[in-house]
Amino acid sequence: MSHSIAFLKFKKTIELEIRSFWHLLSALEISDREVIKYKSPLITGEPGNSGYPFKAISIAPRDYVKESKIIAGHVRENSLVNFITIFESYLFEIMERIIYLNPGSISDSEINLTAGDIVSSIRSSDPKKWISRKVADKYLRNKTHAEMIKKFDKISKLGISKSKEADIDEWGKWALVRNSVVHTARKVTMELSEKWPQKYPSAGDAFNLKNEDVSRVFSLAISIAQSIDSIAVRQIIKKSDALVFAREIYVHYGISGISDLRNIISGCGIRIKLTNEDLAKMLSRHKKGLDDDSLTLSSAEIKMIFPEELALRR
C-alpha cells in the first residue's frame, strides 16, 4: 500500500502523540513510586527538588500521589483532543491536495469569493494552489467529520462514507467528546449525552476516560485516514506525491542518484512505481525552474518523514 505525503505527516505526528501519552503515564507511575518514599513533609524538601517544576507544586508527598490520578485523566483528555485535531489537519491537507491535482472535481461547486479573495489570488504565485486551499477551507470549515468525509465522496468518488460507516459514526461521537473537553471545562454536554447515552448518560458528568479509550481513538484515526488515503492515492494522487517527495529529498539533502531516490521513497511508505525516466525528468525540470507541482516540504516536514541522520548515511 502506498501513501500520500499528507498521510505520512499525519501518521508520524499521531504516533509521536501516542508515544508521548504513554511516556507521560509511565512517568506518573514511576514518580508516584518514588515520591511516596519521601521523608520530607513537602516534595521540595528532597535533594534536587528545590527549583522548578517542583516548587510550583510544593505539596506533601501523599497529596502529590493523590493528584496523579487527576493528572492522568487530564493527559488522556488532552491526548484525545490532539488526536482529533491531527486528524482534522490531515483531512484538510488531503482535500487540498485532491482539489489541486483534480481541479475539475469542483467545476460544479458554487463558492462565494470576496473582492479581497480575488486580489489575494492575483498576488499568489500559484493560483491553482490558492484556489485549492480556499475551496478546501470552505468545504471543511464548521463541518462535522462525517460531513467532511461526505465532501470527499462527492468531489472524488472515494466511497468512504459507506465502507467505513460504523467507524465514522463512532469517530463522530469521539469528536463530540473532544468538543466537550475543549468548550465545557471537561464536562459531558447535553448534545453528547443525547448522541452517546450508552457511554455518557448524564450531562455535566466528568469523562473518566480509560487508557482503552485513548487507544481506540488512535486506532480509529489511523483506520479512517488510511481508507481515505489508499483510494485518494490510487485514483487521484498516483505518482504526484512520489515525485514531489523525490524532488524535496534532492532539495534538502542533495541526493540525486536515481536508485537512491527510489529506495528512499519506497522505504518511507510511498510505494508507487517510478521509472528512471520519471525521476530524471523531474530533476531536470526542477533544475530549470520548471517544477510541475508547487507542493513543497519544510525542513521540519522532510525530517519528520526522512530523518537527517538517515540521509547522512548515504
Steps between C-alpha positions, in 0.01 A plus 500: 500500500628844407434821692470870431738754649208629708447154649870450578503830692175407675627155599831627635324774698231281652749223586715755682190615687411151622861435600490824698178383665649169616824672599314745724290228663813293560673802652205555734512138616875510559487833683221374728712201602791727588313793656313279746840408648587865577566581867465879469159658573506669157634367171727807474679385815673216318849547350481637144137612533549861608451660157239483226285310423491368858457830682196577283325207672658498844257259665520196723613174333166334580308787335729483198422132449128561556497769228667269249168332418350837408806589293481165317138576412601837358779338298248257348261782412777716353625210288150436366470868407837487325417181307185654359673829416776309318236307305327826401831636373539189285148540358579858400835412341368204302193697386722785385724254316210326326362834376845618390562188293143469374354853477226372270345332803371838623379634165135480613561648845360839592734689732471869577819703471551852632693772320778443754507132405543588133782745576675231706470251215657745256796549735548126546795343318285192434128577450416129488654450843317807630160383375550145629576633848209744488252236386624243753450756775148583379410132473626395842458798732231456768410152375476178700754238403228289337400801289865560409541142381178523295662794321787271405251250362324770301804654329717191460265199511700340782199317645637517855172601667345160427802272530602647839153601620521340847849637567404848382190495719708407805765755407234771492413416860862529607511837323211608724706388800782721372262794469378445855855487638595820319185708539332394825785459747527121464132428563253293297275725290130450443569429131750229587269334751224493237724365223685246717277414797651152539838648593409846628142493634506821706592852394738669743685181594878474485640277225713250688672384180687170506826409331295274273300803383816684400629194313165464323500861378856459373410180313187654346695802377757279328235270351278773353793706370653190341176420320471853364865506403521167320218595263622859456848377403368234265244719323636855513846552647669210318867591434470866601601475867778254425655745255458794739660302780794401277548863401491614864757235598725648232429858612562438871772234490653526153432132424458463124584136426198339333530170689559686830190711449289199410614308808438797731152560360401136541658471844302799625166351397438640149498176303402626157702366209714777352710445190851635452349735243245633752771592749749631244234723342393634840860588597566661163190717514574602860852611412352714223245654737214326321345297783165350404374492860519786751471277808811541715612366837660703776821386662299376800257307278769325297689406818180361648456259208868439416727593795826680426709227662375252239592739219852544640560125477472511122 
